[in-house]
């Protein structure tokens, strides 16, 4: 039998130097550690909440700036600071749910031309085109505002002023561009896809039930008929003639028509000047300095409002019948 001493774990009756049991000391350490962890968690929660409040406040402030047009260099607040040239941007695709939409553009133009110190308004254009409806609304408003305020409205094309964008530009008193700008594309298109061959290969049957012989007009899952093609071409031809009419009206005797003028081709700014689509090769600052004689530029463009954009996206109803068919085929575009 061994007489070696045996090491045993401290019993519940064992006490430390201060007379505190081993279990109690361990529990106290765990409780203290837990309390520290809870305090740290609370501090992080408070910090994150404050951060969220700060971010929300900043977001609301940005929205306020976007609505009011304040806080941006050269914006509406500077409009009273002497004679200047007003600028309204038309950038990107022209559509009701895009930044370049008729409501915002027209609102910005009206706001600019009400200012006494505005010597002229320049539409700064960089757009490949878009909706003929939106372009027509802006075109009509440009002509109305020119007559109402008796102030010149100029169009300055930067990289691109094509199709619906040129539709708008043609309403201006003068059109300017860079020698390398893309100008023109006076035409209308409707694009889409047909899936009937693919459906036949994979064994999918299209079941389209309509009341009204043209209710399935241009349905991409049904065979394309000569009658449908004739109707679509007639519709595009009518919109094309509307486009041609406004360009002739806007450009007048300056337009030097050729067989290709309204064919959908586009040209460089230098070529467009030869064709009478552009008056001079100048940029925005040159127009303000040399033409308007008011070198100071003030941007009146309506700033994007995310809340309004979201509401507009959700609020837009999708039409039925022919409108739905047009959307399925990619829509009618001046591009």
N, C-alpha and C positions, 0 to 999 in steps of 0.2 A: 504494500500500500504506500502510495507516494505521500510524502509530507509537504510537497511544494504548495505554496499558497495559490489560491485560485482567484482571478480577477472577475468580479461580478459587477453587473450594471448597477448604478445607483438605485436604491430602492426608494419607494415613496416616502420613507421615513428619513432618508438622507437629506442633509441640509448643507448649504454653502456657508461661507464665512459670515454672510449677513443674515443667516438664518432663513433663507428663502429656498424653497424646494426646487429641485431641478426642473420638474414639470412646469411649475409656475413661471420660472425664469424663461423657459422656452416659449410658453404661451404669450408672455409679455412681449418678447421679441417679435413674435408673429403678429401680434396685434399692432405694435408700433410700426412694423413694416407695412402692414395693410393700410394703416392710417396715412402713412406717407404716400403710398401709392394712390389712395383715394384723393388726397389733397392735390397731387400732381395731375390726376385725371380731371379734377374740377378746374384747375388752372387752365389746362388745355381746352376744356369745353368753353370756358369764359373767353379765352383768346380766340377760339374759332368763331364764336358767336359775334364777338366784336369785329373780327375780320369780315364776316359775312355782312354785318351791318354797314361796314365801311365800303365794301364792294357794291352793295345795293345802292348806297347813297351816291357813289361814283357813277354807277350805271344810270340812275335817275337824272343825275346832273348832265351826263352826256346826252340823254334823251332830250332834256330841256334845251341844251345847246342846239341839238339838231332841229327842234321845232322852232325855236326863236331865232336861229341864225346868229347867235352871239358867241363870242369867245374865240372866233377864228380870225386869223389875221386877214385884213382886207374884206371883212364881212359887212353885214348890214349896219353895224354900229358906226362904221367909218363913212357911211354914205353922206353924212352932213359935213364932212371935212373938205369942202371945196369941190370944184368941177372934176368929174372923173368919168371913166368909161365903165359901164356895167357889163358884167360877164355872166352868162348862164350856160352851164355845161349840158351837152347832149352826148353822153358817152355810153358805149355798150349797146346791146340789143334794145331796140325800141319796142316796148310791149307794156301792157297794162300792169303786169306784176313785176316789172323791172324798174331799176332806178331811172331809166330814161322813159318815163311815161308821160302822157299828155297832161294829166292833172298837175303834176309837180312842175313840169316845164312851163306851162301856162301861168301857174301861180307865181313862179319866180319872175317871169317876164313882166307880169302886171305889177309886182312889187317894185321891180327896178324902175320901170318907167313912170311910176308915181313920184319918184324923187326928183326934186327940182334941180339938183346938182348933176344929175345924169345927163351927159351930153349925147350919148348914143348907147345902144345896146348891141353887144356882140354875142352871137351864138357860137360857142366853141364846140365844134363837132368832131367826134372821133367814134364813128359807129358804122357797122356793116349793113345796117338796115333793120327791118322788122315789120311790125304791123302796119298795113296801109291805113287802117282806121285811126290808130294813134298818130301817125304822121299827118293824116288829113286834119285832125283836130288841132295840131300845132300849127300847120300851114295856115289854116283859117284864122287862128288867133294872131299870128304874126301880122297878117294883112290887116286885121281889125285894129290892132294896137298901133300900127304905122299910121293909119288914118286918124285914130283918136288922139294920139299924143304928138303927132307931127315931129317925131324924133326918128332919126335913121336907125334901122336895124340891119346889122351886117352879119354875115355868116363867115366864119373862119374854119376851114377844114384842116385838121391836123393830119394824122396818118390815113384815115379813111372817112370818106363821106359818100357812101354808096347807097343806092336804092332808096329805101324809106328815109334815110338820112339826107340824101340829096333832094328828095321830095320836099323836105322841110327847108333846106338851104335855098331852094329856088324861090321861096317867098320873100327872101331878104332883098334889101335895096342893092347890095353888092355881095358877091361871093368871092372869097379869097382862099387860096390854098398854097401849099408848098409845091415846088416843082416835082417832087417825088410822091405827093399824096395820091391815093387811089380815089378816083371820082367817077360817078356815073352809075352804071348798072341799072338803067331805066327799063325795068322789066318786072314780071311777076312770075312766081313759081309756086307749085304745089307738089310736095314730094311725099313719098311713103313707100310701103312694101306690099307685095302680094305673096300670100302663103299657100295658095291653092295647090301648087306642085308638091311642096313639102308635105302638106296634109295627105295628099294621095299616097305618097311614099310610105308614110308612117301609119296609114290606115285610120286617119281621123276624119270624121264626117262633120261637116258644118250644118247646124240646124238653126236656120234663121227664119223666124216667123214674123211677118210684118202685116200691117193693115195700111195700104197705100203703096202704090207701085214703085215709088221712089224712096221709100223709107230706108232701104238698105243701100242707098246711093254711096258708091265708093267704099263699100265695106271691104277691108283688106283680106277677109277670109272667104270672099265669094269671087267667082270669075269676073274679070273686067269685060264689060260689054261695049260695043261701039256706041250705043246710045249714052252710056255713062260718060265715055270719053268726050263725046260731042258736047254734052252739057257742061262738063268741067272746063273744057276749052273755051266755051262761050262765056262762062263766068270769069275766067282769067282774062279773056280778051276785053271784057267790059272794064275790069279794074285797071288793065294796062292803058286803055284809052283815057281813063280818069287821070292816071299818072302823066301821060303825055300832055293832056290838056293843062294841068297845073304848071308843068315845066314851061310850056309855051307861054302861058299867061304870066308867069313870073319872070322869065328871061326876055320875052318880047323880041325886039329886033336884034338883040345881041346874040341870039341863038343862031348858029350857022348849021342848019340841018343837013345831014347826009343820010344815005340809006341805013347806016349803022347807028345813028344817034339814039334811036329808041329800040335797038335790038337786044339790049341786055348786056352789051359790052361795057367794060370800064376802061378808064384811061389814067395816065399820070396827070398830075396837076398841069404840067406844061402842055400836054396834048389837049387837056380839057379847056385851057385858055384859048387855044387855036379854034376849038369847036364852039366857043361862046358859052360853055358851061361854067366857066370861071372868069372873073373880071381881071384880077391881077394876082401875081404871086407874092403874097405877103403873109407874115405870121401875125399872131395876136398883138404883140407889142408894137410892131410896125404899123398896124392899123390904128391902134390907140394913139400913137405918136404922130403919124403922118397924115392920117385921114380924119380921125375924130379931133385931133389936136388937144386931147386930154390924156396925158400919158399915165396918170394914176388909174390902176385897175381895181375894181371892187367886185368880188364874187357874190352874186345874188342867188346862186344855185340852191335849191331846196336840199337840205342835208337829209340823208337816209334816216328814217325813224323806224327802228326794228318793230315796235309795237304796232304801228300802223301797217307796216309791211305784212306782219303776221296776220293781222285782222283781215287785210285785203286778200291774202292767199286763202284763208279759210272761208271768207265771205263770198268769193266768186263762185257763182253757180255754173255748172257745166251744162251747156245746152244739149238739146236732143236733136234727133232727125239729121238734117243736112249739116248742122253745126258740129254735131258729134262725129259725123263721117269725115268732115274736113279736119277735125282735130286728130282723128285716127290716122289720117294720111300725112300728118305732119304740118297741116295748116297752110294758109295762104300767106306768103311772105313777099315783101319787096326787098329781096336780097339777091 
